[in-house]
């Protein structure tokens, strides 16, 4: 049983994680650097494991240290929330921090949040960022959830996942006012391709299909990581490209876009990922909502 943990140490380790400097963290906590160092050592002694890597510059947290920072942040958030309720304050809210892939943050995330009934005790903080940055934030305890496509690293311990959507990527062409496709796979002319960047999940999926279709005369003319930007370029008649089904339903139904060949479509899915460590009360309730959808 862990005993003699002091609340101030939790604030200390969060400050250290934020500033990555004993000097700056100590100044923030209004104590001397030597006293701050002793408090971090006392915390490590009480926990029974190292929080930071010794002898490494710049300062780095151990794997256990990263997990503990996330736990400390959520524990303090919960404590402040519960004390506020005990005091009778009705304006106390907990934060739910979500990092989301750009296309999912526009289309899917608003649906997940809007049908969540427990709205009185939380504030959502949402960032639309690339997956690498999102994974880093989750590992460092700086976010509660990631809404993203398949990520092999996040499928394993210490992370938890829940699938929230199945969809597909379709190769589409813009259409004229009469609904006739502007580009065809049977054309002898090269097809201007609107493509995802190679370092993105979508880009890697599309590259596999393109590599397997050497007979299709694609001509790369535009590259972006943003699905909505590629969609706008295609709708403006600038070329063809793969777009997620969930973002083009209206355009397909209205005849503004057409699927060129369904045999070239790719299955994709979306997951919500989180740490296996306990989150704050509101975040845990939101996780329960996600799994029940």
C-alpha positions as CSV (number, residue, x, y, z in Angstrom):
1,X,0.0,0.0,0.0
2,X,1.3,3.4,-1.0
3,X,1.4,5.8,2.0
4,X,2.5,9.4,2.7
5,X,1.9,10.8,-0.8
6,X,1.5,14.5,-0.6
7,X,-0.8,16.4,-2.9
8,X,1.8,19.1,-3.5
9,X,4.0,16.5,-5.1
10,X,1.4,15.8,-7.8
11,X,1.4,19.5,-8.7
12,X,5.2,19.4,-8.7
13,X,5.4,16.5,-11.2
14,X,2.9,18.2,-13.5
15,X,4.9,21.4,-13.5
16,X,8.1,19.4,-14.2
17,X,6.3,17.6,-17.1
18,X,5.1,21.0,-18.5
19,X,8.4,22.9,-18.3
20,X,10.9,19.9,-18.6
21,X,13.3,21.9,-16.4
22,X,13.9,21.7,-12.6
23,X,14.7,25.4,-12.5
24,X,11.6,26.6,-14.3
25,X,9.3,24.1,-12.5
26,X,10.7,25.2,-9.1
27,X,10.1,28.8,-10.0
28,X,6.5,28.1,-10.9
29,X,6.0,26.2,-7.7
30,X,7.6,29.1,-5.7
31,X,10.3,27.0,-4.0
32,X,14.1,26.6,-4.4
33,X,15.4,24.2,-7.0
34,X,17.1,22.0,-4.3
35,X,13.8,21.8,-2.4
36,X,11.9,20.9,-5.6
37,X,14.4,18.2,-6.4
38,X,14.0,16.7,-3.0
39,X,10.3,16.6,-3.3
40,X,10.5,14.8,-6.7
41,X,12.9,12.3,-5.1
42,X,10.5,11.9,-2.2
43,X,7.7,11.2,-4.6
44,X,9.7,8.6,-6.4
45,X,10.7,7.0,-3.1
46,X,7.0,6.8,-2.1
47,X,5.9,5.4,-5.5
48,X,8.8,2.9,-5.7
49,X,9.8,3.8,-9.2
50,X,11.7,6.5,-11.0
51,X,9.7,9.2,-12.7
52,X,12.5,10.8,-14.8
53,X,15.5,9.3,-16.6
54,X,18.6,10.2,-14.7
55,X,21.7,11.3,-16.7
56,X,19.7,12.2,-19.9
57,X,19.6,15.6,-21.4
58,X,17.1,17.1,-22.2
59,X,14.9,15.9,-19.3
60,X,12.9,12.8,-20.1
61,X,10.2,10.9,-18.2
62,X,10.3,7.1,-17.8
63,X,7.4,5.1,-19.2
64,X,6.0,4.7,-15.7
65,X,6.6,8.4,-15.1
66,X,4.5,9.3,-18.2
67,X,1.7,7.1,-17.0
68,X,1.9,8.6,-13.5
69,X,1.7,12.2,-14.8
70,X,-1.6,11.4,-16.6
71,X,-2.9,9.8,-13.4
72,X,-1.8,12.8,-11.3
73,X,-3.4,15.3,-13.7
74,X,-6.7,13.4,-13.7
75,X,-6.6,12.8,-9.9
76,X,-6.2,16.5,-9.2
77,X,-8.9,17.4,-11.7
78,X,-11.3,15.0,-9.9
79,X,-10.3,16.3,-6.5
80,X,-10.9,20.0,-7.5
81,X,-14.2,19.0,-9.1
82,X,-15.5,17.1,-6.1
83,X,-14.4,19.7,-3.6
84,X,-16.2,22.3,-5.7
85,X,-19.4,20.2,-5.5
86,X,-19.0,19.8,-1.7
87,X,-18.8,23.6,-1.4
88,X,-22.0,23.9,-3.4
89,X,-20.6,25.5,-6.5
90,X,-22.7,24.7,-9.5
91,X,-20.3,26.1,-12.1
92,X,-17.5,23.6,-11.6
93,X,-16.7,21.7,-14.8
94,X,-14.2,19.0,-15.8
95,X,-12.3,19.0,-19.0
96,X,-12.4,16.3,-21.7
97,X,-9.4,16.6,-24.0
98,X,-9.7,15.1,-27.5
99,X,-7.3,15.0,-30.3
100,X,-8.9,14.1,-33.6
101,X,-7.8,13.4,-37.2
102,X,-8.9,16.5,-39.3
103,X,-11.5,14.8,-41.4
104,X,-13.0,13.0,-38.4
105,X,-13.1,16.1,-36.3
106,X,-15.3,17.8,-38.9
107,X,-17.7,14.9,-39.7
108,X,-17.8,12.3,-36.9
109,X,-16.8,14.0,-33.7
110,X,-19.6,16.5,-33.6
111,X,-22.1,13.6,-33.8
112,X,-20.4,11.8,-30.9
113,X,-20.4,14.9,-28.7
114,X,-23.9,16.2,-29.6
115,X,-25.7,13.0,-28.6
116,X,-24.0,12.9,-25.2
117,X,-26.6,13.8,-22.6
118,X,-24.3,14.5,-19.7
119,X,-23.5,18.1,-20.6
120,X,-23.6,19.9,-17.2
121,X,-20.2,18.8,-15.8
122,X,-17.7,19.1,-18.6
123,X,-16.0,21.2,-21.1
124,X,-14.7,19.7,-24.3
125,X,-11.3,20.8,-25.6
126,X,-10.8,19.5,-29.1
127,X,-7.6,19.8,-31.3
128,X,-7.5,18.8,-34.9
129,X,-3.9,17.6,-35.4
130,X,-1.9,14.9,-37.1
131,X,-1.8,11.4,-35.7
132,X,1.9,11.6,-34.6
133,X,1.3,14.6,-32.5
134,X,-1.9,13.1,-31.1
135,X,-0.1,9.9,-30.1
136,X,2.6,11.9,-28.4
137,X,-0.1,13.8,-26.4
138,X,-1.8,10.6,-25.3
139,X,1.5,9.1,-24.2
140,X,2.4,12.2,-22.2
141,X,-1.0,12.4,-20.6
142,X,-1.9,15.7,-22.3
143,X,-5.1,14.3,-23.9
144,X,-7.8,11.9,-22.8
145,X,-8.9,10.5,-26.2
146,X,-7.7,10.2,-29.8
147,X,-10.3,9.9,-32.6
148,X,-8.4,8.5,-35.5
149,X,-8.0,5.8,-38.1
150,X,-6.3,2.5,-37.5
151,X,-3.0,2.8,-35.5
152,X,-1.2,-0.4,-34.7
153,X,0.7,1.1,-31.8
154,X,-2.5,2.3,-30.0
155,X,-4.1,-1.2,-30.4
156,X,-1.9,-2.6,-27.7
157,X,-1.3,-2.1,-24.0
158,X,-1.2,0.4,-22.3
159,X,-3.9,1.8,-24.5
160,X,-7.5,0.9,-24.9
161,X,-9.6,1.3,-28.1
162,X,-13.1,1.2,-29.3
163,X,-14.2,1.1,-33.0
164,X,-16.8,3.8,-33.7
165,X,-17.2,3.6,-37.5
166,X,-16.7,1.5,-40.6
167,X,-16.4,3.4,-43.9
168,X,-14.5,3.3,-47.2
169,X,-12.3,5.4,-49.5
170,X,-13.7,5.8,-53.0
171,X,-11.9,7.0,-56.1
172,X,-14.3,9.8,-57.3
173,X,-14.5,12.2,-60.2
174,X,-16.3,15.6,-60.3
175,X,-19.4,15.8,-62.5
176,X,-20.8,18.5,-64.7
177,X,-24.1,20.2,-64.2
178,X,-25.9,17.3,-65.9
179,X,-24.3,14.8,-63.5
180,X,-21.9,13.4,-66.2
181,X,-18.4,12.5,-64.9
182,X,-15.7,14.8,-66.1
183,X,-13.0,12.1,-65.9
184,X,-13.0,8.4,-66.9
185,X,-10.7,5.5,-66.3
186,X,-11.1,4.6,-69.9
187,X,-9.7,7.9,-71.1
188,X,-6.4,7.8,-73.0
189,X,-5.4,11.0,-71.3
190,X,-3.7,11.1,-67.9
191,X,-5.9,11.6,-64.9
192,X,-4.9,14.6,-62.6
193,X,-4.7,13.1,-59.1
194,X,-5.6,14.9,-55.9
195,X,-3.6,12.9,-53.3
196,X,-3.0,12.6,-49.6
197,X,0.5,13.2,-48.3
198,X,2.6,10.0,-48.1
199,X,3.1,10.3,-44.4
200,X,-0.6,10.2,-43.6
201,X,-2.8,7.2,-43.0
202,X,-4.9,7.9,-46.0
203,X,-1.8,8.5,-48.1
204,X,-0.4,5.1,-47.3
205,X,-3.6,3.3,-48.1
206,X,-4.0,5.1,-51.4
207,X,-0.4,4.4,-52.3
208,X,-1.0,0.7,-52.1
209,X,-3.8,0.9,-54.6
210,X,-2.0,3.2,-57.0
211,X,1.0,0.9,-57.0
212,X,-1.2,-2.0,-57.9
213,X,-2.7,-0.2,-60.9
214,X,0.2,0.7,-63.2
215,X,-2.1,0.8,-66.1
216,X,-4.1,3.8,-64.9
217,X,-2.3,7.0,-66.1
218,X,-2.4,9.1,-62.9
219,X,-0.7,12.4,-63.0
220,X,0.0,13.9,-59.6
221,X,-1.0,17.5,-59.4
222,X,-2.0,18.2,-55.8
223,X,-1.0,16.9,-52.4
224,X,-2.5,17.6,-48.9
225,X,-3.1,15.9,-45.6
226,X,-6.5,17.6,-45.4
227,X,-9.4,15.5,-46.7
228,X,-11.8,18.5,-46.9
229,X,-9.2,20.5,-49.0
230,X,-8.8,17.6,-51.5
231,X,-12.6,17.4,-51.7
232,X,-12.9,21.1,-52.6
233,X,-10.2,20.7,-55.2
234,X,-12.0,17.8,-56.8
235,X,-15.4,19.5,-56.6
236,X,-13.8,22.4,-58.4
237,X,-13.1,20.1,-61.3
238,X,-9.3,20.0,-60.8
239,X,-8.9,16.2,-60.8
240,X,-9.8,12.9,-59.3
241,X,-8.9,11.4,-55.9
242,X,-9.9,9.0,-53.1
243,X,-12.3,10.5,-50.6
244,X,-13.9,9.0,-47.5
245,X,-17.5,7.8,-48.0
246,X,-18.7,9.6,-44.8
247,X,-17.7,13.0,-46.2
248,X,-19.2,12.7,-49.7
249,X,-22.7,11.3,-49.2
250,X,-24.5,14.5,-50.2
251,X,-22.3,15.1,-53.2
252,X,-22.8,11.5,-54.5
253,X,-26.6,11.8,-54.1
254,X,-26.8,15.2,-55.8
255,X,-24.6,14.1,-58.7
256,X,-21.7,16.5,-58.0
257,X,-19.4,13.5,-57.5
258,X,-19.3,10.0,-58.9
259,X,-17.5,6.8,-57.9
260,X,-15.2,5.8,-60.8
261,X,-14.7,2.1,-60.0
262,X,-15.8,0.5,-56.7
263,X,-13.2,-2.3,-57.2
264,X,-10.6,0.5,-56.3
265,X,-12.4,1.4,-53.1
266,X,-10.7,0.8,-49.7
267,X,-12.3,-0.2,-46.4
268,X,-11.4,2.0,-43.5
269,X,-12.5,2.4,-39.9
270,X,-12.3,4.9,-37.1
271,X,-11.4,4.2,-33.5
272,X,-11.4,6.1,-30.2
273,X,-8.2,5.4,-28.3
274,X,-7.3,6.2,-24.7
275,X,-4.8,5.3,-22.0
276,X,-5.6,2.4,-19.7
277,X,-5.1,4.6,-16.7
278,X,-8.2,6.0,-15.0
279,X,-9.4,9.3,-16.4
280,X,-11.4,12.0,-14.6
281,X,-15.0,11.3,-13.7
282,X,-16.4,13.2,-16.7
283,X,-14.0,11.6,-19.2
284,X,-14.8,8.1,-17.8
285,X,-18.5,8.8,-18.3
286,X,-17.9,10.0,-21.8
287,X,-15.9,6.8,-22.5
288,X,-19.0,4.8,-21.3
289,X,-21.1,6.8,-23.7
290,X,-18.8,6.1,-26.6
291,X,-18.9,2.3,-26.0
292,X,-22.7,2.4,-25.8
293,X,-23.3,4.2,-29.1
